[in-house]
Each structure stands twice: as structure tokens, then as C-alpha cells.
Amino acid sequence: MEYYVIIGCGAAGMAAAERLRRLKPDASIVMVSKDEHSHSRCMLHKYLGGERDVEGLAFTDEDFFEKNHIYWSRGQAVKRVDTAAKKVILEDGELVYDKLLIASGAVYSVPPIPNFRTADNVYGFRDLSDAVKIRKAVEEKNAKHVFIVGSGLVGLDVAYALLEQGVKVTIAEMADRILPLQTDATSAGAYQELFEKAGASFRLGIGASDSKVNDKNEITHVILANGEEIPCDFVVAAAGVRPCIDFLKDSGLEMERSLKVNEYLRTSDPDVYAAGDVTGLSGIWPNAMDQGRKAAMNMAGMPVAYTDSFCIKNTINFFGLAMLSAGDIEPKDDSCQVYTKESRSEYKKAIVKDGIVTGIQLQGDISGSGFWQHLIKNKIDISGLLKEKNIFHISYADFYGLDSTGEYIYSGQC
């Protein structure tokens, strides 16, 4: 019998397990994770805000493990991986493997601000256990004011959930706008206005430099670089993550900031593969699942390269305002053309270089987003169409098919 072990039960690990069982119906498949519940990280803010319970965070069928004959060693931390002996060493035992997939994800980072790494009331927001701690802190402390470091998606997810419960939040961001990886000044401004109306306060272009603690080793005030002191009941660090690779330091696997893999998602050891955040390839859900499936195929002896470098930056929806951001959000050089369309209810921005769309932002109305992603991913030249019509009026209907060389044919070329 062949023995497969998967570390991690997130998007990459679960997708790999499902595909592996389909390809290897008689193999032994064991999953191991620190988590005791398989959950969607994208939905954690709904748990924190009280909209869903733990069961409502699941992204697979309730009988997934039983139906697929997969053993799940839940609530188990992996201490180390012995690649020479082909063993995964757990807190209370070990697992042997023929092929191993590491899908351990990432962990949050706490900035090196005085007391932040030692105080008892500083939390991250990466896993269900983090959400549970924050929810408990809100209830036990009867929290009125929370300080959040970082205004990316994670920080705003926390802020949104806390605001829903009547908790005031102050959010510090080193960039000059919120959601700096997904927005420009216009789209960021729309979200900032909504958050401020709900009770959030932002400090942009500035970071925390110090803090004050009480005799319970809890931070009571965060001090900004300009000297402003902000009182708080607790702190949430949401300014960054790093691949979860500390347990691999003696494994012999090649690593830098992340676990290195080749195009087949194989590590420096031919029997060890990796997928998801631990590889540093992509931080979004669909890409992680695709990596998991392809890693499983390679583990099962069906070589398939992972070549999808295209990454949707994110789809976002706060206070009913939806947005999709893909590709470049700002022009890379003066040769890029920037097209915008703005009204009271929507904002659109497209970046074009040499006739090819390299980035798109759709805020408000995100219908047709699949079309724009298709243009960007396939690097389709629309320079001819741009001479005929407004870029935001272009659609699939303008394309008739492929010519003999595989290029798209559009109106004006026939």
C-alpha cells in the first residue's frame, strides 16, 4: 500500500486530498493539522461578527473524511519532518509516508513594537483559533475600543466584524490609503468613507512606535510615531503574514522566506511537495486549491506543471460595496494608458500597455469581471478595438473566434 501524508487542512490541503483519493483509490491518505475544524479563512470575520458558528465556516461536506476514507489527525502540531527516514514527527507520535504534501499555510506576524510581542492582549487574525480568542476578548473585557495594525483585507475584516458589534476601532496604516494592495486613491476613499460612517477611525501614513501596559501585562495605550496616544482594550496585528515553515528548519528542504518548489510543486526532496501559502506563490483561495490539485496529480505520478502566474488581487465587499481588483492597480511606466469611468454608484479603471490590458478595478458594478480577467490572463491585444469604441463597452460579443495562428479576431479585422 502507498502512504500519503498531507500537512494542513486549508484550501490547498483539502483540494489535494480530494484529488489524491480520486487518483489513488486504494492508498492510505492521512491529513494532520493544528486546526480541529476545517474552515474557510475567508469567512472568519463572519464568525467574529456572530453571523456564523463554527460549523458554518466549513467549505467541504460534513462527511468529507468518511466519504473519502481519509484519516484526519486533528489538533496535532507537527514538530518536525525527517525526510531521510520519511517520517512526520507529531507531538504524540509519528507518521510514515511515501509521498508528503506540505500545505501548512502561513502565520501572522507581530510587528517589533515595544510590548506587542509580550503583552497578553495582542491577537492575530489568521485561523479560527485567533477568531475565537478575539471573540472571547470582546465578551470578557466588554471591549469598547480596539486598535488594529494594518488596513489590508485582514485588518478591515476584523474592523468590519467588530463594528457590527458596536466596538469602535482605530486602524493604523503605513501607506497613504487603506487596502493599499488592492485599491487606488479613488476606490480606497470610497471604502474609507463607509468605514468612518460606521465608527472607524484611521491613521494613515503613520505607524505605532510604542505602547503602555498595565499590571496585568495588557496594552492600554498605543503610541503613534507622532506622539499621539490611543487607548484600547486590546490590539489586533493584521499587518502581514509569513509562511509557516519553522517546523521544517531541520528537514533539509530548501527554503528562503518560503518553502521552495519547482514548476511541479516539488520541493528539493523528490518525495515532498508543497502547495498554498507555504510556497509563497499566491495568497488567494482559488490559486491555493489549484496548486493542491496539481500537487496531488504530481504525487500520484501524473506530471502537470503549475504555470498560472495570473493572480486576482481580490474580490471585496464591505457595507454592500463590491469590488474586483486584478493585475496592476497602477501604471508601471509612462507607456501605460489609464482609462477610468466614475459615477455616483460605480468606479472603473483599466490599465493598458501596448494594447494589452494589464490591470482592472471594478467597484460598485462588478458584472463582466470574468471577461476582464480573461483579457489580462491571456494577454489579448485589443488595440484595434480601442480605436473603435470606449474600452468599458468592449465585451465578448466583439470577438469572433481565433485565426489560424491562434490570435483572437475582433471587429475591424474581418
Secondary structure, DSSP 8 states (H G I E B T S, - for coil): --EEEEE--SHHHHHHHHHHHHH-TTSEEEEEES-SS---GGGHHHHHTTS--SGGG--S-TTHHHHTT-EEEET--EEEEETTTTEEEETTEEEE-SEEEE---EEE-----TTTTT-TTEE--SSHHHHHHHHHHHHHHT--EEEEE--SHHHHHHHHHHHHTT-EEEEEESSSSSSTTT--HHHHHHHHHHHHHTTEEEEET--EEEEEE-TTS-EEEEEETTS-EEE-SEEEE-S-EEES-GGGTTS---BSSSB---TTSB-SSTTEEE-GGGGTS--SHHHHHHHHHHHHHHHTT----------EEEEEEETTEEEEEEE-SS-SSTT-EEEEEE-SS-EEEEEEETTEEEEEEEES--TTHHHHHHHHHHT-B-HHHHTTS-GGG--GGGEEEE-TTS-EEETT--
